[in-house]
């Protein structure tokens, strides 16, 4: 299916916002420790799940909720622990 009209505008917007996100991620990697910045990228999956729940009314299993808790725990552990210098 060939995009028409609004489809092209939506595709252009997706490309622009994706590029803005990538530039900001690169700047964040330059400004702070890589483990903090990259661990926060995992939160994107949780944002997608929450978006699906609140906007589209999706339901999730216990396994999905357990996965969210695991991801959040890993991100928190990574951000809160400090690298020890030897």
CORQUI-V896511 format. One record per pair of residues at least 24 apart in sequence whose ideal C-beta (glycine too) atoms are under 10 Angstrom apart, sorted by sequence separation. I is the first residue (numbers start at 0). GAP is how many residues later the second one is. D is the distance in whole Angstrom. If there is no record, write none. Layout:
I|GAP|D ; I|GAP|D
//
This chain:
45|25|6 ; 44|26|6 ; 45|26|7 ; 43|27|10 ; 42|28|8 ; 41|29|5 ; 42|29|8 ; 45|29|9 ; 41|30|9 ; 38|32|10 ; 41|32|7 ; 42|32|6 ; 41|33|6 ; 40|34|9 ; 38|35|7 ; 39|35|7 ; 38|36|5 ; 41|36|9 ; 37|37|10 ; 38|37|9 ; 38|38|9 ; 39|38|9 ; 35|39|9 ; 38|39|4 ; 39|39|8 ; 37|40|9 ; 38|40|6 ; 35|42|7 ; 36|42|10 ; 34|43|6 ; 35|43|5 ; 34|44|8 ; 35|44|10 ; 32|45|10 ; 32|46|9 ; 34|46|9 ; 34|48|8 ; 32|49|9 ; 32|50|8
//
